[in-house]
Amino acid sequence: KNLQEQLEQLKMKLKHTKRKTK
């Protein structure tokens, strides 16, 4: 429920998405 934790998880998801998009 931490904003920072959610932000980090979102960043990780974005990284995974970017890698899959490549």
N, C-alpha and C positions, 0 to 999 in steps of 0.2 A: 504494500500500500504506500510505498515511498515514491515520491515523484522522481527522484534521482534513479531509483532502481528501474522504474518503468522506462525512463529515458534510455538507460543503458540497454535494456532489453530491446527497445525499439531500434536502437543503433545496431545492435547485433542482427536483428531481423533484416534491417536495411542492408547490412553488409552481405548477408546470405542471399538476399534478393539480387543484389548487384552481381554477386558471383554467378548466380544462376542465369541472370540476364546475359552475362558475357557468354 
